[in-house]
Amino acid sequence: KGWVQFNGALGQIGNSFNVASVTRVTTGDYVIAWDRDFANAHYAVVGMVNGTASVPVFAQYNGSPSAASVAIHVCSTNTCTANDPVDAAFIAIGVQ
């Protein structure tokens, strides 16, 4: 029950619902904080990212999610080198 589209390279949210903030911790690492917390940490997060170079990238959990936020790590598929996505979009669904 929350979604966000953001530019990781610039650290800017384009559009969102139920997202308080997206914080860039370091290259490729972001924390998405929810406006309204989930009931617990057992919710699903899916997303897609587009890298800064013509390198395929993917996103994964960076630690375990909490009811209040989820940490995401974005990296290239060949070496898992941290990557700031030009365009990233994530959806979270669960009980609130």
C-alpha positions, 0 to 999 in steps of 0.5 A: 500500500505504498509506491514510489518512483525516484531518480537515485542519481539525483536523489529526487522523488518523482511521484509517490503514495504513502512514502515519507521519504527516500534517503540515499545512504551511499551509492546504490543504497536507499531507505524508503520510509513509509508515511503510514507504517505497515502492521509488521515487517511481513510485506512484499516489495517489488521494483524495477531500476534503470542504471546510469550506464548501459549495464543491467542492474537489479535491486535487493533487500539491504537487511530486513525490512521493518514496519516503518521502512525498507532498505534497498541495494541496487547493483549491476548484475555482473559484479554487483557493483553498487549503482545509482539508478536513473529511474527506480520504481518500487511497490510495497503491499501488505497489512497496515 
